[in-house]
Amino acid sequence: MREINHELLGRFHFEEEQCVWRQVRKITIFNKGFEATIDFLEYDEEFEQVVEFEEDTKGYFQEEQVEALMKFQEKKHEIITKLEYAIFDYYQNNCEAFDGPRIKNKNEIGSFLTDMGIFIADREEAGLRKIGITFECSWDPGHGLGILLKNEEIAAVGTIDDAIV
């Protein structure tokens, strides 16, 4: 297994099955601690394609990717507060469609979430920092929960597919 120690972001290992550089960090949301997997896609600028095999990796992250995670860490408390309200609003506006539990207040949601993931995509356009945050959730086990952040602002709340664009 290939590992790197990024000068600003710390240690990562390459997960060839998912074609990502992965790091695990503890993140608390809804008063629940998650071991969140943070996944970076490595993009080979020379060949204009995502790196898919461990032997081809160089441990190179694009500037927007590095900035995305650094800004997330810098503004984590503010972002998490916004996420909690956005997730609760999403649930309240869609709960009739869900087969799962009926959640009446924001503080209950954490007990229905598992498997937190944070996905740092390759650059879509210069200056755009995108992070997809995903959870497995008991109210929609087939689709999960996904939040897309663009430049640290919530751009979408929906299923996992909405977060990984």
C-alpha positions as CSV (number, residue, x, y, z in Angstrom):
1,M,0.0,0.0,0.0
2,R,1.4,3.3,-1.0
3,E,1.5,6.2,1.5
4,I,2.4,9.8,1.4
5,N,2.8,12.5,4.0
6,H,1.4,15.7,2.4
7,E,3.2,18.8,3.8
8,L,-0.1,20.6,4.7
9,L,-2.7,17.9,5.1
10,G,-0.8,15.0,6.7
11,R,-0.6,11.3,5.9
12,F,-2.7,9.5,3.2
13,H,-2.7,6.0,1.8
14,F,-3.8,5.1,-1.7
15,E,-7.0,2.9,-1.9
16,E,-6.7,1.3,-5.3
17,E,-10.2,-0.2,-5.2
18,Q,-11.7,3.3,-5.1
19,C,-8.8,5.0,-6.9
20,V,-8.4,7.6,-4.1
21,W,-5.9,8.9,-1.6
22,R,-7.5,8.3,1.8
23,Q,-7.2,9.8,5.3
24,V,-9.3,9.3,8.3
25,R,-10.2,12.1,10.7
26,K,-12.5,12.4,13.6
27,I,-15.4,14.8,13.0
28,T,-18.3,15.6,15.3
29,I,-21.7,16.5,13.9
30,F,-25.0,16.4,15.8
31,N,-23.0,15.7,18.9
32,K,-21.8,12.4,17.5
33,G,-18.2,11.6,16.7
34,F,-17.5,10.0,13.3
35,E,-14.4,8.4,11.9
36,A,-14.8,10.2,8.5
37,T,-12.9,8.9,5.5
38,I,-11.5,11.8,3.5
39,D,-10.9,10.8,-0.1
40,F,-9.0,12.8,-2.8
41,L,-9.0,12.0,-6.4
42,E,-5.6,12.4,-8.0
43,Y,-5.7,14.0,-11.4
44,D,-2.8,13.6,-13.8
45,E,-2.6,17.0,-15.6
46,E,-0.2,15.6,-18.3
47,F,-2.5,12.8,-19.4
48,E,-5.7,14.7,-18.4
49,Q,-7.2,11.8,-16.5
50,V,-7.9,10.6,-13.0
51,V,-5.2,8.3,-11.7
52,E,-6.6,4.8,-11.3
53,F,-3.6,2.6,-10.4
54,E,-1.3,2.7,-7.4
55,E,1.8,2.4,-9.6
56,D,0.8,5.6,-11.5
57,T,0.3,7.7,-8.4
58,K,2.5,10.6,-7.6
59,G,0.6,11.9,-4.5
60,Y,-0.2,15.1,-6.4
61,F,-3.3,17.1,-5.3
62,Q,-4.5,20.1,-7.1
63,E,-4.4,23.5,-5.5
64,E,-8.2,23.7,-5.2
65,Q,-8.3,20.3,-3.5
66,V,-5.7,21.3,-0.9
67,E,-7.5,24.6,-0.3
68,A,-10.9,22.9,0.0
69,L,-9.8,20.7,2.9
70,M,-7.8,23.5,4.6
71,K,-10.7,25.9,4.4
72,F,-13.1,23.2,5.7
73,Q,-10.8,22.6,8.7
74,E,-10.4,26.4,9.2
75,K,-14.2,27.0,9.2
76,K,-15.2,23.6,10.5
77,H,-17.4,24.7,13.4
78,E,-19.3,27.3,11.2
79,I,-19.7,24.8,8.4
80,I,-20.9,22.0,10.7
81,T,-23.5,24.3,12.3
82,K,-24.9,25.1,8.8
83,L,-24.8,21.5,7.8
84,E,-26.8,20.5,10.9
85,Y,-29.6,22.9,10.1
86,A,-29.5,22.1,6.4
87,I,-29.8,18.4,7.0
88,F,-32.6,18.8,9.4
89,D,-34.5,21.1,7.0
90,Y,-33.9,18.5,4.2
91,Y,-35.3,15.8,6.4
92,Q,-38.3,17.8,7.4
93,N,-39.1,18.8,3.8
94,N,-38.8,15.2,2.6
95,C,-39.7,13.0,5.6
96,E,-43.1,11.9,4.1
97,A,-41.2,10.2,1.3
98,F,-38.9,8.3,3.8
99,D,-39.8,4.9,5.3
100,G,-37.6,5.4,8.3
101,P,-38.1,7.1,11.6
102,R,-39.8,10.3,12.3
103,I,-37.3,12.8,13.6
104,K,-38.8,15.8,15.5
105,N,-35.8,17.8,16.5
106,K,-32.3,18.4,15.0
107,N,-30.5,16.8,17.9
108,E,-32.0,13.4,17.1
109,I,-30.5,13.1,13.6
110,G,-27.0,12.0,14.6
111,S,-28.3,8.6,15.9
112,F,-29.7,7.8,12.4
113,L,-26.4,8.6,10.6
114,T,-23.4,6.3,10.0
115,D,-20.3,6.0,7.8
116,M,-19.4,9.6,7.2
117,G,-17.3,10.3,4.0
118,I,-15.8,13.5,2.7
119,F,-14.9,13.5,-1.0
120,I,-12.5,16.1,-2.5
121,A,-13.0,16.1,-6.2
122,D,-10.5,17.1,-8.9
123,R,-10.7,20.7,-10.1
124,E,-13.8,21.5,-12.1
125,E,-12.8,25.1,-12.7
126,A,-10.1,27.4,-11.4
127,G,-10.9,28.7,-7.9
128,L,-13.8,26.4,-7.2
129,R,-13.4,24.3,-4.1
130,K,-15.8,21.4,-4.0
131,I,-16.4,19.0,-1.1
132,G,-19.0,16.2,-1.1
133,I,-20.0,15.0,2.4
134,T,-21.9,11.7,2.6
135,F,-23.6,9.6,5.2
136,E,-25.4,6.3,5.3
137,C,-28.8,7.1,6.9
138,S,-31.5,4.9,8.3
139,W,-34.4,7.0,6.7
140,D,-33.1,6.4,3.2
141,P,-30.8,3.4,3.2
142,G,-30.9,2.9,-0.6
143,H,-29.7,6.5,-1.4
144,G,-28.0,7.8,1.8
145,L,-27.5,11.5,2.5
146,G,-25.3,13.8,0.6
147,I,-24.3,17.5,0.9
148,L,-22.3,19.4,-1.7
149,L,-20.2,22.3,-0.6
150,K,-18.8,24.8,-3.1
151,N,-16.4,27.3,-1.6
152,E,-17.5,26.4,1.9
153,E,-21.2,27.1,1.2
154,I,-23.9,24.5,1.0
155,A,-24.8,24.1,-2.7
156,A,-27.0,21.0,-2.4
157,V,-28.5,18.6,0.2
158,G,-30.0,15.4,-1.0
159,T,-28.8,11.8,-1.7
160,I,-25.2,10.7,-1.9
161,D,-25.4,11.2,-5.7
162,D,-26.0,14.9,-5.1
163,A,-22.8,15.2,-3.1
164,I,-20.5,13.4,-5.6
165,V,-20.9,15.5,-8.8
